[in-house]
Amino acid sequence: FFDREEHWTDQAAPGYWQEPATALDKKEFYEVLERCQAKLSPVQQRAFTMKYLDGAEAQLICKVLDITTSNYWVIIHRCKLQLRQCLENNWFLNNKK
């Protein structure tokens, strides 16, 4: 699903995300994102926050959460998939042009 830079591959890219950058300017998008994040398990929420909002390295996240690196990458992968599905269902499909 993802390339080496952790971006969606062309084949796996979300279908209705024509202009995701415009969503970032909307307060409502962040409300939907917060609701989607709340659906993640506590360890998923913590790993996602540490990686993408705090910019923490994988090694530190594994230490803090007391998980293996393999488990960390599984958690991050599942977070991305779950958030993608939730955002598609609750934002992008509802806001397509």
C-alpha positions, 0 to 999 in steps of 0.5 A: 500500500505504501512506498519507501517514503510512506506515501500511498502507491498509485494503485492503493491511493484513496479514490476520492481524495482529489485535493486533500490539501484543501481539507486541511484548511477546514475546521470540520475536517479536523473534527472528523479526523479527531473522531476517527483517531478516537476509534483507534485503540489506545496504543494505536492512538499513542503511536500515531500521535508520537510518530506523526504529530510529535515527530518521534523516531520509531526506536523511541516509540517502541521504548515508550510503548514497550513494543517490538519494532515489528509490532510498531510497524504493524500498528502504524500500518493498521492506523493508516488503513483505519484512518483512511477508511474512516476519513473516506467514509466520514469526510471525502465521500461526503464532500466530493465535488 
